[in-house]
């Protein structure tokens, strides 16, 4: 792997990976124009899934990554496996289900934060919802330096929740467990169960990502840390304000970047991938947070959910800026193609 972070080969089946990401990936249908789903005449096909998004971005940065999941023995399953594998991710731990379909979903083109945004999921009874401790290769899932999970999987079925509890159980010799809370109330059969279940899973992880807006109304980063003392590292994301990382008893805060947003999608997965990449490289906590913000900015300045990360040398130079220069930084479409870090330091 060079300092610029080119693609590396996916780990061979059974070989250790830098990161293993387990979760559901679905075929996504993106509208050809803005408007209600009822009015959109056609859609373009893509892929979506928090964990596979993280896997693809990490592979693009040169890390050895495996995605573990379950898809149907159908054309959509073929598309997911081929597309994710095409990003340099090892897909040998993906299982095909002959009796359950691959999940799909449709969404509108608008900002997901607005009331006009629509998402139509067709994932009930999907192949991924049948993931369990009995039908997943747990040895392959655990064969990495980091195992990345999210709370989405826990909401899919009782078997998926049992699998998540198994993978977050604290046992000797396990990989570092990274857990993105990803609280999606609409996925839970009983939404009142979600806070208790997600908090329990987070307590078993070593590294936790949680948005302040999804942190069970605890009332700020310090309160979240008080409720979650177990993870070695806890990252509380504060939207456009920034993010706070608790490492043991120490708290590090890094303000968010100013970004000319093209599409407000994919930033959470990109932030997690950037933070994980910097963690794998042994960078200090401040720089891990800055890489998270930079990777999120890469996602926010492209139209789709999945964006290639900035080149490593560029991201490293930006992450090394002093506080004043970091505060002046403003990133817009095309910034990841800049040749020099100072090209992107813009004053209002």
C-alpha positions as CSV (number, residue, x, y, z in Angstrom):
1,X,0.0,0.0,0.0
2,X,1.5,3.4,-1.0
3,X,1.0,6.6,0.9
4,X,-1.6,7.7,-1.7
5,X,-3.8,4.7,-0.8
6,X,-4.5,2.9,-4.1
7,X,-6.7,-0.1,-4.2
8,X,-5.3,-3.2,-2.7
9,X,-6.3,-6.7,-3.6
10,X,-9.2,-8.1,-1.6
11,X,-8.1,-10.7,1.0
12,X,-8.2,-14.3,-0.4
13,X,-11.1,-16.4,1.0
14,X,-10.2,-17.4,4.5
15,X,-7.3,-14.9,4.9
16,X,-7.4,-12.2,7.5
17,X,-8.8,-8.9,6.4
18,X,-8.2,-5.4,7.8
19,X,-12.0,-5.0,8.1
20,X,-15.0,-7.4,7.9
21,X,-18.3,-5.7,7.5
22,X,-21.5,-7.7,8.1
23,X,-25.0,-6.5,7.2
24,X,-27.7,-6.3,4.6
25,X,-27.1,-4.7,1.2
26,X,-29.9,-4.0,-1.1
27,X,-30.5,-2.9,-4.7
28,X,-31.4,0.7,-4.7
29,X,-33.5,2.4,-7.4
30,X,-32.7,6.1,-7.7
31,X,-35.2,8.5,-9.4
32,X,-34.5,9.9,-12.8
33,X,-35.9,13.2,-11.7
34,X,-37.2,15.0,-8.6
35,X,-40.7,14.4,-7.5
36,X,-43.0,12.0,-5.7
37,X,-42.4,8.3,-6.2
38,X,-45.9,8.2,-7.8
39,X,-44.7,10.7,-10.5
40,X,-41.2,9.5,-11.3
41,X,-41.3,7.6,-14.6
42,X,-38.0,5.7,-14.3
43,X,-35.2,4.8,-12.0
44,X,-31.5,4.0,-12.2
45,X,-30.2,1.0,-10.4
46,X,-27.5,1.3,-7.7
47,X,-26.6,-0.5,-4.4
48,X,-27.2,0.5,-0.9
49,X,-26.4,-0.8,2.6
50,X,-24.6,0.9,5.5
51,X,-22.1,-1.9,6.0
52,X,-21.3,-2.6,2.3
53,X,-20.9,1.1,1.7
54,X,-18.2,1.2,4.4
55,X,-16.6,-1.9,2.9
56,X,-16.5,-0.4,-0.6
57,X,-15.0,2.9,0.6
58,X,-12.3,1.2,2.7
59,X,-11.4,-1.0,-0.2
60,X,-11.1,2.1,-2.4
61,X,-8.6,3.5,0.1
62,X,-6.4,0.4,-0.1
63,X,-7.6,-1.6,2.9
64,X,-8.2,-5.4,2.7
65,X,-11.9,-5.7,3.2
66,X,-14.5,-8.5,3.4
67,X,-18.3,-8.1,3.2
68,X,-20.4,-10.8,4.8
69,X,-24.1,-11.0,4.1
70,X,-26.9,-13.0,2.6
71,X,-28.6,-12.3,-0.7
72,X,-31.2,-14.2,-2.8
73,X,-30.3,-16.6,-5.6
74,X,-31.7,-14.1,-8.1
75,X,-30.5,-11.4,-10.5
76,X,-30.5,-8.7,-7.9
77,X,-28.3,-10.8,-5.7
78,X,-25.9,-11.3,-8.6
79,X,-25.8,-7.6,-9.1
80,X,-24.9,-6.9,-5.5
81,X,-22.2,-9.5,-5.3
82,X,-20.7,-8.5,-8.6
83,X,-20.8,-4.8,-7.9
84,X,-19.4,-4.9,-4.3
85,X,-16.8,-7.4,-5.5
86,X,-15.9,-5.0,-8.3
87,X,-15.0,-2.4,-5.7
88,X,-12.2,-4.7,-4.5
89,X,-14.1,-6.2,-1.6
90,X,-13.9,-9.9,-0.8
91,X,-17.4,-11.4,-1.1
92,X,-16.6,-15.0,-0.4
93,X,-18.5,-14.9,2.9
94,X,-21.7,-13.9,1.2
95,X,-24.4,-16.6,1.3
96,X,-27.1,-17.2,-1.4
97,X,-30.6,-18.1,-0.2
98,X,-32.6,-20.1,-2.8
99,X,-36.0,-19.4,-1.1
100,X,-35.8,-15.7,-0.1
101,X,-35.4,-12.6,-2.3
102,X,-32.7,-9.9,-2.3
103,X,-34.1,-6.8,-0.7
104,X,-34.7,-3.7,-2.8
105,X,-35.8,-0.1,-2.2
106,X,-36.8,3.0,-4.0
107,X,-36.3,6.6,-2.9
108,X,-37.0,10.1,-4.1
109,X,-34.3,12.5,-5.1
110,X,-34.9,15.0,-2.3
111,X,-33.0,15.6,0.9
112,X,-33.6,12.8,3.3
113,X,-34.1,15.3,6.1
114,X,-37.2,16.8,4.6
115,X,-40.8,15.7,4.9
116,X,-41.0,15.4,1.1
117,X,-38.5,12.6,1.0
118,X,-40.0,9.2,0.4
119,X,-38.4,5.7,0.8
120,X,-40.2,2.5,-0.2
121,X,-38.5,-0.6,1.2
122,X,-39.2,-4.1,-0.1
123,X,-37.0,-6.0,2.4
124,X,-39.5,-8.0,4.6
125,X,-38.6,-11.6,4.4
126,X,-35.4,-10.9,2.5
127,X,-32.5,-13.2,2.4
128,X,-30.5,-10.9,4.7
129,X,-33.3,-11.0,7.3
130,X,-32.6,-14.8,7.6
131,X,-28.9,-14.3,8.7
132,X,-28.3,-16.3,11.9
133,X,-25.5,-17.8,13.9
134,X,-26.3,-21.1,12.2
135,X,-26.1,-20.1,8.6
136,X,-23.2,-17.5,8.6
137,X,-19.5,-18.4,8.5
138,X,-18.6,-17.0,11.9
139,X,-14.9,-17.8,11.4
140,X,-14.8,-15.8,8.2
141,X,-16.8,-13.0,9.9
142,X,-14.3,-12.8,12.7
143,X,-11.2,-13.1,10.6
144,X,-10.2,-9.5,10.5
145,X,-8.5,-6.8,12.6
146,X,-11.9,-5.0,12.8
147,X,-15.5,-6.3,12.6
148,X,-17.9,-3.5,11.6
149,X,-21.6,-3.9,12.4
150,X,-24.6,-1.6,12.6
151,X,-27.9,-1.5,14.4
152,X,-29.8,-1.9,11.2
153,X,-29.1,-5.6,11.2
154,X,-30.5,-6.0,14.7
155,X,-33.9,-4.7,13.5
156,X,-34.3,-7.2,10.7
157,X,-35.4,-10.3,12.6
158,X,-35.0,-12.2,15.8
159,X,-32.3,-14.4,14.2
160,X,-30.4,-11.3,13.1
161,X,-30.5,-9.9,16.6
162,X,-29.2,-13.2,18.0
163,X,-26.3,-13.0,15.5
164,X,-25.6,-9.4,16.6
165,X,-25.5,-10.4,20.2
166,X,-23.2,-13.2,19.5
167,X,-20.8,-11.0,17.6
168,X,-20.8,-8.2,20.2
169,X,-20.3,-10.6,23.1
170,X,-17.0,-9.8,24.8
171,X,-14.7,-12.9,24.3
172,X,-10.9,-13.3,24.3
173,X,-9.3,-13.2,20.9
174,X,-12.2,-11.4,19.1
175,X,-11.4,-8.6,16.6
176,X,-12.0,-5.0,17.5
177,X,-15.8,-4.6,17.2
178,X,-17.0,-1.4,15.6
179,X,-20.7,-0.6,15.9
180,X,-22.6,2.2,14.2
181,X,-25.9,2.6,16.1
182,X,-27.8,3.6,12.9
183,X,-31.1,3.8,14.7
184,X,-33.8,3.6,12.0
185,X,-37.2,3.6,13.9
186,X,-39.2,2.5,10.8
187,X,-37.4,-0.9,10.8
188,X,-38.4,-1.9,14.2
189,X,-41.6,-3.9,14.7
190,X,-41.9,-2.3,18.2
191,X,-40.0,1.0,18.1
192,X,-40.0,1.1,21.9
193,X,-37.6,-1.9,21.9
194,X,-34.9,-0.1,19.9
195,X,-33.2,2.0,22.5
196,X,-32.8,-0.9,25.0
197,X,-31.6,-3.3,22.3
198,X,-29.2,-0.9,20.6
199,X,-27.7,0.3,23.9
200,X,-27.1,-3.3,24.9
201,X,-25.3,-4.0,21.6
202,X,-23.3,-0.8,21.9
203,X,-22.0,-1.8,25.3
204,X,-20.4,-4.9,23.8
205,X,-18.5,-3.0,21.2
206,X,-15.0,-1.5,21.3
207,X,-15.7,1.5,19.0
208,X,-19.2,3.0,18.8
209,X,-20.6,5.6,16.4
210,X,-23.8,7.3,17.4
211,X,-25.5,10.5,16.2
212,X,-26.5,12.9,19.0
213,X,-30.0,12.9,17.4
214,X,-30.4,9.2,17.7
215,X,-28.8,8.8,21.2
216,X,-32.0,7.9,23.1
217,X,-32.6,11.6,24.2
218,X,-29.8,11.3,26.7
219,X,-28.9,15.0,26.4
220,X,-25.5,15.6,24.8
221,X,-22.1,13.8,24.4
222,X,-21.2,13.7,28.0
223,X,-24.5,12.1,28.9
224,X,-24.0,9.6,26.1
225,X,-20.6,8.7,27.4
226,X,-22.0,8.3,30.9
227,X,-24.6,5.8,29.5
228,X,-21.9,4.0,27.5
229,X,-18.7,3.8,29.5
230,X,-17.8,0.3,28.2
231,X,-16.5,1.1,24.6
232,X,-12.9,2.1,24.5
233,X,-13.8,4.7,21.9
234,X,-17.2,6.4,21.6
235,X,-17.8,8.9,18.7
236,X,-20.8,11.1,19.1
237,X,-21.7,12.8,15.8
238,X,-23.3,16.3,16.1
239,X,-24.4,16.8,12.5
240,X,-23.3,20.1,11.1
241,X,-21.6,21.1,14.4
242,X,-18.9,18.4,14.5
243,X,-18.1,15.3,16.4
244,X,-16.7,14.3,19.8
245,X,-14.6,11.2,20.4
246,X,-14.2,9.8,23.9
247,X,-11.1,7.7,24.2
248,X,-11.0,6.4,27.7
249,X,-11.6,9.5,29.9
250,X,-10.3,11.9,27.3
251,X,-12.7,13.8,25.0
252,X,-11.6,15.3,21.6
253,X,-13.9,17.5,19.7
254,X,-13.4,18.5,16.0
255,X,-15.8,20.9,14.2
256,X,-17.5,19.9,11.0
257,X,-16.3,21.3,7.7
258,X,-18.3,23.7,5.6
259,X,-19.4,21.8,2.6
260,X,-21.3,22.9,-0.6
261,X,-23.6,19.9,-0.5
262,X,-24.6,18.2,-3.7
263,X,-26.7,15.5,-2.1
264,X,-27.3,15.0,1.6
265,X,-26.8,11.2,1.5
266,X,-24.1,8.8,2.5
267,X,-22.3,11.0,5.0
268,X,-22.7,8.8,8.0
269,X,-21.3,5.7,6.4
270,X,-18.4,7.8,4.9
271,X,-17.6,9.3,8.3
272,X,-17.4,5.8,9.9
273,X,-15.2,4.6,7.0
274,X,-12.8,7.5,7.3
275,X,-12.5,7.2,11.1
276,X,-11.9,3.4,10.7
277,X,-9.3,3.9,8.0
278,X,-7.4,6.4,10.2
279,X,-7.8,4.0,13.2
280,X,-6.2,1.1,11.2
281,X,-3.3,3.5,10.4
282,X,-2.8,4.3,14.1
283,X,-3.5,8.0,13.7
284,X,-4.3,10.1,16.8
285,X,-7.9,10.6,17.7
286,X,-8.1,14.2,16.4
287,X,-6.9,13.0,13.0
288,X,-9.3,10.1,13.0
289,X,-12.2,12.6,13.5
290,X,-10.8,14.9,10.8
291,X,-10.6,12.0,8.3
292,X,-14.1,11.1,9.2
293,X,-15.2,14.6,8.3
294,X,-13.2,14.6,5.1
295,X,-14.6,11.3,3.9
296,X,-18.1,12.6,4.8
297,X,-17.4,15.7,2.7
298,X,-16.5,13.4,-0.2
299,X,-19.9,11.8,0.0
300,X,-21.8,15.0,0.4
301,X,-20.3,16.6,-2.7
302,X,-21.3,13.8,-5.2
303,X,-24.9,12.9,-6.3
304,X,-25.0,9.2,-5.0
305,X,-24.7,7.4,-1.7
306,X,-21.3,5.9,-2.4
307,X,-18.3,8.2,-3.1
308,X,-14.6,7.3,-3.5
309,X,-12.6,8.7,-0.6
310,X,-10.1,11.5,-1.1
311,X,-6.6,10.4,-2.0
312,X,-4.6,9.6,1.2
313,X,-1.9,12.2,0.7
314,X,-4.5,15.0,0.2
315,X,-6.6,13.9,3.2
316,X,-3.5,13.7,5.3
317,X,-2.4,17.2,4.4
318,X,-5.9,18.6,5.1
319,X,-6.1,16.7,8.4
320,X,-2.7,18.2,9.4
321,X,-3.9,21.8,9.0
322,X,-3.8,24.1,12.1
323,X,-7.0,25.0,13.8
324,X,-7.5,28.3,12.0
325,X,-6.9,26.8,8.6
326,X,-9.2,23.9,9.3
327,X,-11.9,26.4,10.4
328,X,-11.5,28.2,7.0
329,X,-11.8,25.1,4.9
330,X,-14.7,24.9,2.6
331,X,-15.2,22.0,0.2
332,X,-17.3,21.8,-2.9
333,X,-17.9,19.4,-5.8
334,X,-14.6,18.1,-7.3
335,X,-12.5,18.9,-4.2
336,X,-11.2,15.4,-4.0
337,X,-9.4,15.9,-7.3
338,X,-7.4,18.9,-5.9
339,X,-3.6,18.5,-6.3
340,X,-2.7,20.6,-3.3
341,X,-4.3,21.0,0.1
342,X,-4.1,24.8,-0.1
343,X,-6.3,24.8,-3.2
344,X,-9.2,23.9,-0.8
345,X,-8.6,26.4,1.9
346,X,-11.2,29.1,1.1
347,X,-12.3,32.0,3.1
348,X,-15.9,33.2,3.2
